[in-house]
Amino acid sequence: MSLIKQAIPSTVKNARIGVIGAGISGLTFSYFLAKLHPDWSIKVYEQSKRPGGYILSQPTKVGDAKSTILEKGPRTLRGVSQGTLILLDLLDKFKLRSTIKGVHANAAANKKYLLSKSGGFHIVQVPDDSKTTLKFVLDGIGRSIPSAIGREMFTMKKAQKEETVDEFVTRHFGKKMWRNLFSAIMNGIYAADGTQLSVKAVMPKLVDIESKNASICRYMFGKSVFGKKKTSEKEPQISPYLQLYEKEFQPRLNLLKMSQYLRNFPMTLLSGGLETLPKAIYANMPPNVEFKFGSKVSDIKPLPNGKISLKNNSAEEQFDHVRSTINVQALSHMLKSPDFAKLVSPLKYTTVTLANVYVPNQNVLPKTGFGFLVPNASADEDKLLGVIFDSDVEHSAKPIFASEKITSVLESDKPQLDELAGKILKADPPIKDPYTKVTFMIGGAKYDKVAKLPSENEIKQIVLRKMDEVLGVNLGDDARIEVGFVKNAIPQYNVGYLDLKAKAWKLAENEFNGNLSFGGMTFADGVGVPDCVMSSFKDALRLSGRDNL
C-alpha cells in the first residue's frame, strides 16, 4: 500500500508538483500523476542530461564492424510482477509492442549456475530436473542440501528478534546452506552483506511462513500435497491495484491473461536495450509535465502556507507536493533537516562494478544459460558477485507479442496461451549471428572494507583471470572489455531498515505537512525496476485521491 497519508485536497486547483530525479521512478510517477490529473502541472528536476537514471543501454561499435548494445545497468524484467504487467502495457500504448521479447522457461538460456570451488573453479547448474539435482548434490556446493532439508523439517523455534538473512537461514538450514546457496542470491540481487541484511525486509514471505508454520519445508511440502486442489478451486484474478490500473488506464491487453501467458517467460527484455523503456515514457509524457535537466537542487523547505519551497540553480519555486526519487543521503543535504540527516545516516548504498565483455563472430562460452552467481563459499579476493551471459539471453529471446491476433489470443484459456508460448519456444531466433557478450558484476558490499575502489585496469585483470579460471576462456586481442562503476547504486535493507523507513515517512509528514514523499529503490518494496514502478503507481493514485483501497 501507499505510505502517502493524504491526497492533495480537491479544493487545491491547478496543483503544482515537483519531482526530483528522472530515473524510472521519477518518470513513471510523473506519467501516472499527469494522466490522473491533467489539470496539475508537474516539474521534474534531473541532475544529468538524460532521463533513465541507472538504466543505460549503450550502442557500441565492436570488432565485427557492427553495433551492439552494452547494458550499463539493469537489462531484463524478471518474473511476472504487477510492475512488469504495467510496463508492458505502457509499451503497448506507445506502439512498441514489437520490441518486447521473452526467454521461455524451457529455453537453455534460462539455466542458472553457481560457482563452485570443489576440486577447482567450475560452474554447477542449479537443479531443474532429477539429473541436474543429482549432479548438484554430488558437488561440494550442494552436498549439504539433503541433510539441511531434513534438519529444517524439524525446526520449531521462532525468532524473538529481527534477524539477518544469515541468522535466519542458518537457524533453519545450517551454516553451509547460507554460505553455499543463499549468500549467492543476496550477492546477485542486492550486492549485499547477508550478515547485515534484514530477512524481514528482503524475504518477508519466508518470515511470514515461519510465523505460521515454524518449518518452511513442512509448509512447502503441505502446499504441494494439499494446496493444488484449493488453488484450482479459486477463480484467478488480478490484484486490487491492477484492477485500479485497468479502471484508470484501460489497457488493451487483458492483464489477467497476460500474467498467465508471461509465466511461460521468466525473462523479458527489449529490442534496443532496456533503456527503450525510460526513453519511451519520456517521449510520451503528457504535456503538463516539464523537465529541467542539468538541475542542481540545493534547498527544500516547508513554508508557513503549507507549500514546499524548492531552490534549483538559484531559482526558487513553490510546490503543493515534492516527490524525491533520489538517494536519501543526497536528499538530506537538500532538506537541511538535522533530524532527517541523523535518521537516514545508517542507510548505506553499495557500489557495483560492471565489466562488459564482447567477443565478435564466435561463441566462446562452454555452457549455455543466464549466467552464474558466486556464493560466499566460492568467493575470493577478486570480489566477484556473478556473471551474466548476455549473448545467450539475447540469442534465446523471441518476440512474444508480435502476432497480430495477440489481443484476441490473450482472451483465450490458459492451455491456448501455453500452446502459443510453446510455438514461440520452437520458432527460429531473430538473432543468428554468433558472438559472445557477458557482464561481470564485482564488488558491492565486498568493497566496504577496501581503502579505495580498484582501477579500471585492475578490473580488466580480474575479468581476464576469471574468464580463464572459471570458464576456461583465454580472451584474444579481438575481445572488447568496458568497465564502469555504478556508485551508491543499491540501498542496503539492513536490520532496522523497516523501522527507519517508517520513521522517515513520519518525519516527512510532521516537518513537511505530509507534502514530501519518497520513491526510488530506497523506499520501494524492492530494488527491481518493477518494484519501483509499482511504488510510483500506488503513490500517484493516493496523491491524486484515486486510491480507494
C-alpha positions as CSV (number, residue, x, y, z in Angstrom):
1,M,0.0,0.0,0.0
2,S,1.0,3.6,-0.4
3,L,2.7,5.4,2.6
4,I,1.4,8.8,1.5
5,K,-1.1,9.7,4.2
6,Q,-3.2,12.2,2.3
7,A,-4.3,13.2,-1.1
8,I,-3.9,16.8,-2.3
9,P,-7.3,18.4,-1.3
10,S,-9.8,18.8,-4.1
11,T,-10.0,22.5,-3.1
12,V,-6.5,23.0,-4.4
13,K,-6.9,23.9,-8.0
14,N,-4.1,23.5,-10.6
15,A,-1.8,21.9,-8.1
16,R,2.0,22.1,-8.7
17,I,4.1,19.0,-8.1
18,G,7.9,18.9,-8.0
19,V,9.7,15.6,-8.8
20,I,13.4,15.1,-8.1
21,G,15.1,12.6,-10.4
22,A,14.2,11.4,-13.9
23,G,15.1,7.7,-13.4
24,I,12.4,5.1,-13.9
25,S,10.7,6.0,-10.6
26,G,10.5,9.7,-11.3
27,L,9.4,9.1,-14.9
28,T,6.6,6.7,-14.0
29,F,5.4,8.7,-11.0
30,S,5.2,11.8,-13.2
31,Y,3.5,9.9,-16.1
32,F,0.8,8.3,-13.9
33,L,0.1,11.5,-11.9
34,A,-0.1,13.6,-15.1
35,K,-2.6,11.2,-16.7
36,L,-4.7,11.1,-13.5
37,H,-4.7,14.9,-13.2
38,P,-4.2,16.7,-16.5
39,D,-5.1,19.9,-14.6
40,W,-2.0,19.7,-12.4
41,S,1.5,20.9,-13.5
42,I,4.5,18.7,-12.8
43,K,8.1,19.7,-13.0
44,V,10.9,17.1,-13.0
45,Y,14.4,18.1,-11.9
46,E,17.2,15.8,-13.1
47,Q,20.9,16.4,-12.4
48,S,22.2,14.7,-15.5
49,K,21.4,15.5,-19.2
50,R,19.2,12.4,-19.9
51,P,16.3,10.5,-18.5
52,G,16.6,6.9,-17.3
53,G,18.9,7.0,-14.3
54,Y,20.7,3.7,-13.8
55,I,19.1,2.2,-16.9
56,L,21.6,2.8,-19.7
57,S,21.8,0.8,-22.9
58,Q,24.9,2.0,-24.7
59,P,25.2,1.4,-28.5
60,T,28.8,0.4,-29.1
61,K,30.8,-0.3,-32.3
62,V,32.5,-3.7,-32.0
63,G,35.1,-5.8,-33.7
64,D,32.8,-7.3,-36.3
65,A,32.0,-3.8,-37.6
66,K,28.5,-4.0,-36.2
67,S,26.9,-2.1,-33.4
68,T,25.8,-3.9,-30.2
69,I,24.1,-2.8,-27.1
70,L,26.2,-2.9,-23.9
71,E,23.9,-2.6,-20.8
72,K,25.4,-0.5,-18.1
73,G,22.7,-1.2,-15.6
74,P,19.5,-3.4,-15.4
75,R,18.8,-5.3,-18.6
76,T,15.8,-7.6,-18.1
77,L,12.4,-7.6,-16.3
78,R,12.4,-10.8,-14.2
79,G,9.3,-12.8,-13.4
80,V,5.6,-12.0,-13.6
81,S,5.0,-9.0,-11.3
82,Q,2.4,-6.2,-11.2
83,G,5.0,-3.7,-12.2
84,T,6.1,-5.8,-15.2
85,L,2.5,-6.0,-16.4
86,I,2.1,-2.2,-16.2
87,L,5.3,-1.6,-18.0
88,L,4.4,-3.9,-20.9
89,D,1.0,-2.2,-21.2
90,L,2.8,1.2,-21.4
91,L,5.0,-0.1,-24.2
92,D,1.8,-1.3,-25.9
93,K,0.3,2.2,-25.5
94,F,3.4,3.7,-27.0
95,K,3.2,1.3,-30.1
96,L,6.3,-0.5,-29.0
97,R,4.8,-3.9,-28.5
98,S,7.1,-5.4,-31.2
99,T,10.2,-4.6,-29.1
100,I,9.1,-6.9,-26.3
101,K,11.0,-10.2,-26.2
102,G,10.8,-13.1,-23.8
103,V,13.0,-16.0,-22.9
104,H,10.9,-19.2,-22.4
105,A,11.2,-21.1,-19.2
106,N,12.4,-24.2,-21.1
107,A,15.0,-22.3,-23.1
108,A,18.6,-23.2,-22.5
109,A,19.3,-19.5,-21.6
110,N,17.0,-19.9,-18.5
111,K,19.5,-22.3,-16.9
112,K,21.2,-20.8,-13.8
113,Y,24.6,-21.8,-12.3
114,L,26.5,-21.3,-9.1
115,L,30.3,-21.0,-8.9
116,S,31.9,-24.0,-7.0
117,K,35.4,-24.3,-5.7
118,S,35.1,-28.0,-5.1
119,G,38.0,-29.5,-7.0
120,G,38.9,-26.2,-8.6
121,F,36.7,-23.4,-10.0
122,H,33.8,-24.6,-12.1
123,I,30.1,-23.7,-12.5
124,V,27.3,-26.1,-11.5
125,Q,23.8,-25.9,-12.8
126,V,21.0,-25.1,-10.3
127,P,18.7,-28.1,-10.5
128,D,15.7,-28.1,-12.8
129,D,15.3,-31.9,-13.1
130,S,16.4,-35.2,-11.5
131,K,19.6,-35.4,-13.5
132,T,20.8,-31.9,-12.6
133,T,19.7,-32.4,-9.0
134,L,21.9,-35.5,-8.7
135,K,24.9,-33.6,-10.1
136,F,24.2,-30.7,-7.8
137,V,24.1,-32.6,-4.6
138,L,27.2,-34.7,-5.6
139,D,29.1,-31.4,-6.0
140,G,30.7,-29.8,-2.9
141,I,28.4,-26.8,-3.3
142,G,25.2,-28.8,-3.0
143,R,26.2,-31.7,-0.8
144,S,24.7,-30.3,2.3
145,I,21.3,-29.8,0.9
146,P,19.6,-33.1,1.7
147,S,20.7,-33.1,5.3
148,A,19.8,-29.3,5.6
149,I,16.2,-30.0,4.4
150,G,15.9,-32.9,6.8
151,R,17.1,-30.7,9.6
152,E,14.7,-27.9,8.7
153,M,11.6,-30.1,8.7
154,F,12.0,-30.3,12.5
155,T,12.5,-26.6,13.1
156,M,10.3,-25.4,15.9
157,K,11.9,-22.3,17.3
158,K,10.8,-19.0,16.0
159,A,12.8,-15.8,16.1
160,Q,12.3,-13.5,19.1
161,K,14.1,-10.5,17.4
162,E,14.7,-9.1,13.9
163,E,17.2,-11.4,12.3
164,T,19.7,-11.0,9.5
165,V,19.3,-13.3,6.4
166,D,22.4,-15.1,7.6
167,E,20.9,-15.8,11.0
168,F,17.5,-16.9,9.7
169,V,18.9,-19.3,7.1
170,T,21.5,-20.7,9.5
171,R,18.8,-21.3,12.1
172,H,16.6,-23.2,9.7
173,F,19.1,-24.9,7.3
174,G,22.6,-24.6,8.8
175,K,25.6,-22.5,8.0
176,K,26.6,-24.4,4.9
177,M,23.3,-23.7,3.2
178,W,23.9,-20.0,3.8
179,R,27.5,-20.0,2.6
180,N,26.8,-22.3,-0.4
181,L,23.4,-21.2,-1.7
182,F,21.5,-18.3,-0.1
183,S,24.5,-16.0,0.0
184,A,24.7,-16.2,-3.8
185,I,21.1,-14.9,-4.1
186,M,21.8,-12.0,-1.8
187,N,25.0,-11.2,-3.7
188,G,23.2,-11.3,-7.0
189,I,20.1,-9.2,-6.1
190,Y,21.4,-6.8,-3.5
191,A,25.2,-6.9,-3.9
192,A,24.9,-7.1,-0.1
193,D,26.4,-8.5,3.1
194,G,23.8,-11.0,4.2
195,T,25.2,-10.9,7.8
196,Q,23.7,-7.3,7.9
197,L,20.6,-7.6,5.6
198,S,17.2,-7.8,7.4
199,V,15.4,-11.0,6.5
200,K,12.1,-9.3,7.3
201,A,12.9,-6.7,4.6
202,V,14.2,-8.9,1.8
203,M,12.5,-12.2,2.4
204,P,9.2,-11.3,4.1
205,K,7.3,-14.3,2.7
206,L,9.7,-16.7,4.5
207,V,9.3,-14.8,7.7
208,D,5.5,-14.9,7.3
209,I,5.6,-18.7,6.7
210,E,7.7,-19.2,9.8
211,S,5.4,-17.2,11.9
212,K,2.5,-19.5,11.0
213,N,4.3,-22.9,10.5
214,A,7.7,-22.7,12.0
215,S,9.2,-25.0,9.4
216,I,9.4,-23.7,5.8
217,C,9.9,-27.1,4.3
218,R,6.9,-28.6,6.1
219,Y,4.8,-25.7,4.7
220,M,6.1,-26.2,1.2
221,F,5.5,-30.0,1.4
222,G,2.0,-29.5,2.7
223,K,1.2,-26.9,0.0
224,S,2.5,-29.2,-2.8
225,V,0.4,-32.1,-1.5
226,F,-2.8,-30.4,-0.3
227,G,-2.6,-26.9,-1.9
228,K,-3.2,-27.9,-5.5
229,K,-6.9,-28.6,-5.1
230,K,-7.5,-25.4,-3.2
231,T,-5.7,-23.4,-5.8
232,S,-7.7,-25.0,-8.7
233,E,-10.9,-24.1,-6.9
234,K,-10.1,-20.4,-6.7
235,E,-11.1,-18.2,-9.6
236,P,-7.9,-16.5,-10.8
237,Q,-7.9,-12.7,-10.5
238,I,-5.5,-9.8,-10.6
239,S,-4.6,-7.7,-7.6
240,P,-6.7,-4.8,-6.4
241,Y,-4.0,-2.4,-7.6
242,L,-4.1,-3.9,-11.1
243,Q,-7.8,-3.6,-11.0
244,L,-7.4,0.1,-10.3
245,Y,-4.9,0.3,-13.1
246,E,-7.4,-1.2,-15.5
247,K,-10.1,1.2,-14.4
248,E,-7.9,4.3,-14.7
249,F,-5.6,3.4,-17.7
250,Q,-7.8,1.0,-19.7
251,P,-5.1,-1.4,-21.1
252,R,-5.9,-3.0,-24.4
253,L,-4.4,-6.3,-23.3
254,N,-6.2,-8.4,-20.7
255,L,-3.8,-8.2,-17.6
256,L,-5.0,-11.4,-16.1
257,K,-4.5,-13.4,-19.2
258,M,-1.2,-11.6,-19.9
259,S,0.1,-12.6,-16.4
260,Q,-0.9,-16.3,-17.2
261,Y,0.9,-16.0,-20.5
262,L,4.0,-14.4,-19.1
263,R,4.5,-17.3,-16.6
264,N,6.0,-19.1,-19.6
265,F,8.6,-16.3,-20.0
266,P,10.6,-15.7,-16.7
267,M,12.7,-13.1,-18.5
268,T,11.5,-10.1,-20.6
269,L,13.8,-7.8,-22.5
270,L,13.5,-5.1,-25.2
271,S,15.0,-4.7,-28.6
272,G,17.4,-1.8,-28.4
273,G,18.1,-2.5,-24.7
274,L,16.1,-1.8,-21.5
275,E,16.7,2.0,-21.9
276,T,14.0,1.8,-24.6
277,L,11.6,1.9,-21.7
278,P,12.5,5.2,-20.0
279,K,13.1,6.8,-23.4
280,A,9.6,5.8,-24.4
281,I,8.0,7.1,-21.2
282,Y,9.8,10.4,-21.6
283,A,8.8,10.7,-25.3
284,N,5.2,10.1,-24.4
285,M,5.0,12.2,-21.3
286,P,1.7,14.2,-21.1
287,P,2.0,18.0,-21.9
288,N,1.5,19.0,-18.2
289,V,5.0,17.6,-17.4
290,E,8.1,19.8,-17.7
291,F,11.7,18.6,-17.4
292,K,14.7,20.5,-16.1
293,F,17.9,18.7,-17.0
294,G,21.2,19.7,-15.5
295,S,19.5,20.8,-12.3
296,K,21.2,21.4,-9.0
297,V,18.5,21.3,-6.3
298,S,20.1,22.8,-3.2
299,D,17.4,23.7,-0.8
300,I,14.0,22.2,0.0
301,K,12.0,23.6,2.9
302,P,8.4,23.8,4.2
303,L,6.6,27.1,4.1
304,P,4.0,28.6,6.6
305,N,1.3,28.4,3.9
306,G,1.7,24.5,3.7
307,K,3.6,24.5,0.4
308,I,7.2,23.5,-0.2
309,S,9.9,25.8,-1.5
310,L,12.5,24.2,-3.8
311,K,15.6,26.0,-5.0
312,N,17.2,25.0,-8.3
313,N,20.2,26.7,-9.8
314,S,19.4,29.8,-7.6
315,A,15.8,29.9,-8.9
316,E,13.2,29.3,-6.2
317,E,9.7,27.8,-6.8
318,Q,6.8,26.7,-4.6
319,F,5.0,23.4,-4.9
320,D,2.0,21.7,-3.3
321,H,3.9,18.4,-3.1
322,V,7.5,17.3,-3.7
323,R,8.4,13.8,-4.7
324,S,12.0,12.6,-4.2
325,T,13.3,9.6,-6.1
326,I,17.0,10.0,-5.4
327,N,19.5,8.6,-2.9
328,V,18.4,9.7,0.6
329,Q,21.9,10.8,1.6
330,A,21.8,13.3,-1.3
331,L,18.3,14.3,-0.4
332,S,19.3,15.0,3.2
333,H,21.7,17.7,2.0
334,M,18.8,19.4,0.2
335,L,16.4,19.2,3.1
336,K,18.7,20.9,5.6
337,S,16.9,18.9,8.3
338,P,19.3,17.7,11.1
339,D,16.7,15.2,12.3
340,F,16.3,13.7,8.8
341,A,20.1,13.6,8.2
342,K,20.6,11.8,11.5
343,L,17.8,9.3,10.8
344,V,19.0,8.2,7.4
345,S,22.7,8.2,8.1
346,P,22.8,4.5,8.9
347,L,21.3,3.7,5.5
348,K,24.1,2.6,3.2
349,Y,24.4,2.1,-0.5
350,T,26.7,-0.3,-2.3
351,T,28.9,0.5,-5.4
352,V,28.9,-2.2,-8.1
353,T,31.5,-2.5,-10.9
354,L,30.1,-3.7,-14.2
355,A,32.5,-5.0,-16.8
356,N,31.1,-5.7,-20.3
357,V,33.0,-8.2,-22.4
358,Y,32.3,-8.6,-26.2
359,V,33.9,-11.2,-28.5
360,P,32.9,-10.9,-32.2
361,N,32.0,-13.8,-34.6
362,Q,32.1,-16.7,-32.1
363,N,30.5,-18.2,-29.0
364,V,33.3,-18.9,-26.5
365,L,31.1,-19.9,-23.6
366,P,31.5,-23.5,-22.5
367,K,27.9,-23.7,-21.2
368,T,24.6,-22.1,-22.1
369,G,22.5,-20.2,-19.6
370,F,21.6,-17.0,-17.9
371,G,24.9,-16.9,-16.1
372,F,26.3,-17.8,-12.6
373,L,26.3,-16.3,-9.1
374,V,29.1,-16.5,-6.6
375,P,28.2,-17.8,-3.1
376,N,30.4,-16.8,-0.2
377,A,31.9,-20.3,-0.1
378,S,33.4,-19.7,-3.5
379,A,34.4,-16.0,-3.1
380,D,38.0,-14.9,-3.2
381,E,40.0,-11.6,-3.3
382,D,38.6,-10.7,-6.7
383,K,35.2,-9.9,-5.1
384,L,33.2,-11.3,-8.0
385,L,29.4,-11.3,-7.4
386,G,28.3,-13.0,-10.6
387,V,28.4,-13.1,-14.4
388,I,25.6,-12.7,-16.9
389,F,25.7,-14.5,-20.2
390,D,24.1,-11.7,-22.2
391,S,24.6,-13.3,-25.6
392,D,22.9,-16.5,-24.6
393,V,19.9,-14.5,-23.3
394,E,19.8,-12.4,-26.5
395,H,20.0,-15.4,-28.8
396,S,17.2,-17.1,-26.9
397,A,14.9,-14.1,-26.7
398,K,12.0,-14.0,-29.2
399,P,9.1,-11.6,-29.8
400,I,6.2,-12.6,-27.6
401,F,3.6,-10.0,-28.7
402,A,4.3,-9.9,-32.4
403,S,1.2,-11.8,-33.5
404,E,-1.5,-9.5,-35.0
405,K,-4.0,-11.7,-33.2
406,I,-2.4,-11.4,-29.8
407,T,-5.2,-9.3,-28.4
408,S,-7.8,-12.0,-29.2
409,V,-5.4,-14.7,-28.2
410,L,-5.0,-13.1,-24.7
411,E,-8.7,-13.7,-24.2
412,S,-8.1,-17.5,-24.5
413,D,-7.9,-20.1,-21.8
414,K,-4.5,-20.9,-20.2
415,P,-3.9,-24.1,-22.4
416,Q,-4.1,-22.0,-25.6
417,L,-1.8,-19.4,-24.0
418,D,0.7,-22.1,-23.2
419,E,0.4,-23.5,-26.7
420,L,1.3,-20.1,-28.2
421,A,4.2,-19.9,-25.8
422,G,5.4,-23.3,-26.9
423,K,5.3,-22.2,-30.6
424,I,7.4,-19.2,-29.7
425,L,9.9,-21.5,-28.0
426,K,10.2,-23.6,-31.2
427,A,10.4,-20.6,-33.5
428,D,13.7,-19.5,-35.1
429,P,15.6,-16.9,-33.1
430,P,15.7,-13.4,-34.6
431,I,19.4,-13.2,-33.8
432,K,21.5,-15.9,-35.5
433,D,25.0,-14.4,-35.9
434,P,27.4,-15.8,-33.4
435,Y,29.1,-13.5,-30.8
436,T,29.8,-13.6,-27.1
437,K,28.7,-11.0,-24.7
438,V,28.9,-11.2,-20.9
439,T,28.7,-8.8,-17.9
440,F,30.8,-9.2,-14.8
441,M,29.3,-7.9,-11.5
442,I,32.0,-7.1,-9.0
443,G,32.2,-5.5,-5.5
444,G,29.1,-4.4,-3.8
445,A,29.3,-4.8,0.0
446,K,32.6,-6.5,-0.6
447,Y,34.1,-3.1,-1.3
448,D,33.1,-1.9,2.2
449,K,36.5,-2.8,3.7
450,V,38.8,-1.5,0.9
451,A,40.5,1.8,1.1
452,K,39.8,2.7,-2.5
453,L,38.0,1.2,-5.5
454,P,40.1,-0.9,-7.9
455,S,41.3,0.8,-11.1
456,E,39.8,0.1,-14.5
457,N,43.0,-1.9,-15.4
458,E,42.7,-4.0,-12.2
459,I,39.1,-4.8,-13.1
460,K,40.2,-5.9,-16.6
461,Q,42.7,-8.2,-15.0
462,I,40.0,-9.8,-12.8
463,V,37.9,-10.3,-15.9
464,L,40.8,-12.0,-17.8
465,R,41.6,-14.1,-14.8
466,K,38.1,-15.3,-14.1
467,M,37.3,-16.0,-17.8
468,D,40.3,-18.3,-17.7
469,E,39.9,-19.9,-14.2
470,V,36.1,-20.4,-14.3
471,L,35.1,-20.7,-18.0
472,G,38.4,-21.9,-19.5
473,V,38.4,-19.0,-22.0
474,N,41.5,-17.0,-22.9
475,L,40.3,-13.7,-24.4
476,G,42.2,-12.7,-27.6
477,D,43.0,-9.3,-28.9
478,D,39.6,-9.0,-30.7
479,A,37.8,-9.0,-27.3
480,R,36.5,-5.7,-26.0
481,I,36.3,-5.0,-22.3
482,E,34.5,-1.9,-20.9
483,V,34.5,-1.1,-17.2
484,G,32.0,1.1,-15.4
485,F,31.4,1.9,-11.7
486,V,27.8,2.3,-10.6
487,K,28.4,4.3,-7.4
488,N,26.0,4.2,-4.5
489,A,23.6,2.1,-6.6
490,I,21.8,-0.3,-4.4
491,P,20.3,0.5,-1.0
492,Q,21.1,-2.0,1.7
493,Y,18.0,-3.1,3.6
494,N,19.9,-3.9,6.8
495,V,18.5,-4.8,10.2
496,G,16.5,-1.8,11.4
497,Y,15.6,-0.7,7.8
498,L,11.9,-1.2,8.1
499,D,11.8,1.0,11.3
500,L,13.9,3.6,9.6
501,K,11.6,3.7,6.6
502,A,8.5,4.2,8.8
503,K,10.3,6.9,10.8
504,A,11.4,8.7,7.6
505,W,7.8,8.9,6.3
506,K,6.6,10.0,9.7
507,L,9.3,12.7,9.9
508,A,8.4,14.0,6.4
509,E,4.7,14.0,7.4
510,N,5.5,16.1,10.5
511,E,8.1,18.5,9.1
512,F,6.6,19.0,5.6
513,N,2.8,18.7,6.4
514,G,2.6,15.4,4.5
515,N,3.7,17.1,1.3
516,L,7.0,15.4,0.8
517,S,7.1,11.8,-0.3
518,F,9.8,9.2,-1.3
519,G,10.2,7.0,-4.3
520,G,13.0,5.1,-5.9
521,M,14.8,2.0,-4.8
522,T,15.4,3.2,-1.2
523,F,11.8,3.1,-0.1
524,A,10.1,0.9,-2.7
525,D,9.2,-2.7,-1.9
526,G,12.4,-4.0,-3.6
527,V,15.3,-2.9,-5.8
528,G,13.9,-4.2,-9.1
529,V,12.6,-1.9,-11.9
530,P,9.0,-3.3,-11.5
531,D,9.1,-2.7,-7.7
532,C,9.9,1.0,-8.3
533,V,7.1,1.3,-10.9
534,M,4.5,-0.1,-8.5
535,S,5.7,2.3,-5.8
536,S,5.2,5.1,-8.2
537,F,1.8,3.9,-9.3
538,K,0.5,3.4,-5.8
539,D,1.7,6.8,-4.6
540,A,0.3,8.6,-7.7
541,L,-3.1,7.1,-7.0
542,R,-3.0,8.1,-3.4
543,L,-1.8,11.6,-4.1
544,S,-4.5,12.1,-6.7
545,G,-7.2,10.8,-4.5
546,R,-8.0,7.8,-6.7
547,D,-6.8,5.2,-4.2
548,N,-9.9,3.7,-2.6
549,L,-8.3,0.6,-1.2
